Structures are given as C-alpha cells and as structure tokens.
C-alpha cells in the first residue's frame, strides 16, 4: 500500500499503462478523492452519513458527470469507460 499520495498516483499510472482510454483512467483517482472529501464534509458539518453503497454510487456518478462534461462531443458512454477499466 502506498504511503504517500504521489506513490499512489504513480502506482495508478503504472496500472493504467495498457488501458485503452488513459485520459479517463487518470480522472478516476480524483473522482474517488472528491467523493471521499464530500462524504467527510457531510459527516463533519451536516451530520449525514451515507452507506458504503451510496458512496460508491456517488463516486461513479461524479466520474460519469466529469467524463460527460470533459468529453461532451465524444460518443463514448460511461459503460464504455467502465468496461475499459
């Protein structure tokens, strides 16, 4: 397990060497961290705690949103993105 964020990103980059859609692959850590950050804020400031299933769904939804926003003219669907992982 990586001890630093830079090590985690490096191992993620190495794992994605053969992925068809590398630019989408690189967004995944940010979507995970953003989801965790939002969950942390909900728990700390709003006293709202989501289930692990909801947290996972939130992560997938933010990934879909970002991919659709960045590649709005790209016909690749989120299913294609998830299949490429």
C-alpha positions in Angstrom: 0.0 0.0 0.0 1.5 3.4 -1.0 2.5 5.6 1.9 2.1 8.9 0.0 -0.3 10.4 -2.4 2.5 10.7 -5.0 3.2 6.9 -4.6 -0.5 6.1 -5.0 -0.7 8.2 -8.2 2.5 6.6 -9.6 1.1 3.1 -9.0 -2.2 4.1 -10.5 -0.4 5.4 -13.6 1.6 2.2 -13.9 -1.5 0.1 -13.6 -3.1 2.0 -16.4 -0.4 1.5 -19.0 -2.4 -0.8 -21.1 -5.8 0.9 -20.6 -7.4 1.9 -23.9 -8.7 5.3 -22.5 -5.8 6.6 -20.4 -7.2 10.1 -20.1 -10.3 8.8 -18.5 -8.2 6.4 -16.4 -6.4 9.4 -14.9 -9.6 11.0 -13.7 -10.6 8.1 -11.5 -8.3 8.9 -8.5 -9.6 12.4 -8.5 -13.3 11.2 -8.5 -12.5 8.8 -5.6 -10.8 11.5 -3.6 -13.5 14.1 -4.3 -16.2 11.6 -3.3 -14.4 10.9 0.0 -13.9 14.6 0.7 -17.6 15.3 0.1 -18.6 12.4 2.4 -16.2 13.7 5.0 -17.8 17.1 4.9 -21.3 15.7 5.0 -20.4 13.7 8.1 -18.5 16.5 9.8 -20.7 19.5 9.0 -24.1 18.2 8.2 -24.2 15.1 10.4 -25.2 13.0 7.4 -23.6 9.6 6.8 -24.1 7.6 3.6 -23.8 3.9 3.3 -20.7 2.4 1.5 -23.0 1.5 -1.4 -24.2 5.1 -1.7 -20.6 6.4 -1.5 -19.6 4.0 -4.4 -22.6 5.2 -6.4 -21.7 8.8 -5.7 -18.2 8.2 -7.0 -19.4 6.6 -10.2 -21.9 9.4 -10.7 -19.2 12.1 -10.3 -17.0 10.1 -12.7 -19.8 10.0 -15.3 -20.5 13.7 -14.8 -16.9 14.7 -15.3 -16.4 12.4 -18.3 -19.6 13.7 -20.0 -18.5 17.3 -19.3 -15.0 16.9 -20.5 -15.8 14.8 -23.5 -19.2 16.1 -24.3 -18.7 15.6 -28.1 -17.3 12.1 -27.6 -19.9 9.3 -28.3 -18.2 7.0 -25.7 -20.7 6.1 -23.0 -20.0 5.7 -19.3 -20.5 1.9 -19.9 -17.6 2.0 -22.4 -15.5 3.9 -19.9 -16.2 1.4 -17.1 -15.6 -1.5 -19.5 -12.2 -0.1 -20.4 -11.0 -0.2 -16.8 
